[in-house]
Amino acid sequence: MLKRNQVLLNDWLVDIIKNMSKKYDLSFSEVIRVFLCLQIGKMSSYAYPDLDFKYVINKTKRIIKKKNSKEPLSTEELRTAISELYFETRKAAEMWHEKEKEAKKEKKKSK
């Protein structure tokens, strides 16, 4: 389910998102969601290296390279990749949250 939120962005970010939106034929909001998911996944694996997000990053790289090489990128292929990104990001965020809770418990125990 999607919730409406207001986000204030710098002009240069708006330009980047608009360009990506046109290039990949996605809505402005969807490009923001994709960027957020990519960053959340990367940050979770930085915080806890055992939370592996490399599969999604590598798949994203392949999509970008394919699009930049002028190879045909089907709508279905892009939608599937975005769907996997959302799923893997949610999984990574949930595991990150669990690890944060565990770390908090350990910290309390050690006091």
C-alpha positions as CSV (number, residue, x, y, z in Angstrom):
1,M,0.0,0.0,0.0
2,L,1.3,3.4,-0.9
3,K,0.9,6.5,1.4
4,R,1.0,10.0,0.3
5,N,3.9,12.1,1.7
6,Q,5.3,15.4,0.9
7,V,9.0,15.5,0.0
8,L,11.0,18.7,-0.7
9,L,13.8,18.2,-3.2
10,N,16.6,20.4,-4.5
11,D,16.2,21.5,-8.1
12,W,19.1,19.3,-9.2
13,L,17.5,16.2,-7.6
14,V,14.2,17.0,-9.4
15,D,16.1,17.2,-12.7
16,I,17.8,13.9,-12.2
17,I,14.5,12.2,-11.2
18,K,12.6,13.6,-14.1
19,N,15.3,12.5,-16.5
20,M,15.3,8.9,-15.0
21,S,11.5,9.0,-15.2
22,K,11.6,9.7,-18.9
23,K,14.4,7.3,-19.7
24,Y,12.9,4.3,-18.0
25,D,9.2,5.3,-18.5
26,L,8.4,5.3,-14.8
27,S,6.5,7.8,-12.7
28,F,8.4,10.4,-10.7
29,S,7.2,8.7,-7.5
30,E,8.4,5.3,-8.6
31,V,11.9,6.6,-9.4
32,I,12.0,8.1,-5.9
33,R,10.9,4.7,-4.5
34,V,13.5,2.9,-6.5
35,F,16.3,5.2,-5.4
36,L,15.3,4.9,-1.8
37,C,15.1,1.1,-1.9
38,L,18.5,0.9,-3.5
39,Q,20.0,3.1,-0.8
40,I,18.2,1.4,2.1
41,G,19.5,-2.0,0.8
42,K,23.1,-0.7,0.5
43,M,23.0,1.0,3.9
44,S,21.7,-2.2,5.6
45,S,24.6,-4.2,4.1
46,Y,27.0,-1.5,5.3
47,A,25.6,-1.6,8.8
48,Y,25.6,-5.4,8.8
49,P,27.8,-7.0,6.2
50,D,26.1,-10.3,6.6
51,L,22.9,-8.7,5.1
52,D,23.8,-9.4,1.5
53,F,22.2,-7.0,-1.0
54,K,24.7,-7.7,-3.9
55,Y,22.2,-9.7,-6.0
56,V,19.9,-6.7,-6.3
57,I,22.8,-4.2,-6.9
58,N,24.2,-6.5,-9.6
59,K,20.8,-6.9,-11.2
60,T,20.3,-3.1,-11.2
61,K,23.7,-2.6,-12.8
62,R,22.7,-5.1,-15.6
63,I,19.4,-3.2,-16.2
64,I,21.2,0.2,-16.4
65,K,23.9,-1.2,-18.7
66,K,21.3,-2.8,-20.9
67,K,19.4,0.4,-21.2
68,N,22.5,2.5,-21.9
69,S,23.7,0.1,-24.6
70,K,20.4,0.7,-26.5
71,E,19.5,-3.0,-26.1
72,P,15.8,-3.5,-25.9
73,L,14.6,-3.4,-22.3
74,S,11.2,-4.9,-22.0
75,T,8.6,-3.3,-19.7
76,E,8.2,-6.7,-18.1
77,E,11.9,-7.1,-17.4
78,L,12.0,-3.7,-15.7
79,R,8.9,-4.3,-13.7
80,T,10.2,-7.7,-12.5
81,A,13.5,-6.1,-11.5
82,I,11.7,-3.3,-9.6
83,S,9.4,-5.9,-7.9
84,E,12.4,-7.9,-6.8
85,L,14.1,-4.7,-5.5
86,Y,11.0,-3.9,-3.4
87,F,10.9,-7.4,-2.0
88,E,14.6,-7.6,-1.2
89,T,14.7,-4.1,0.3
90,R,11.8,-4.9,2.6
91,K,13.5,-8.1,3.6
92,A,16.8,-6.3,4.2
93,A,15.1,-3.5,6.2
94,E,13.3,-6.1,8.4
95,M,16.5,-8.0,9.1
96,W,18.3,-4.7,9.8
97,H,15.6,-3.7,12.3
98,E,15.9,-7.1,14.0
99,K,19.7,-6.8,14.2
100,E,19.3,-3.3,15.8
101,K,16.9,-4.7,18.4
102,E,19.4,-7.5,19.2
103,A,22.2,-5.0,19.5
104,K,20.1,-2.9,21.9
105,K,19.4,-6.0,24.0
106,E,23.0,-6.9,24.1
107,K,23.9,-3.4,25.1
108,K,21.4,-3.4,28.0
109,K,22.7,-6.8,29.2
110,S,26.3,-5.6,29.2
111,K,25.5,-2.6,31.5
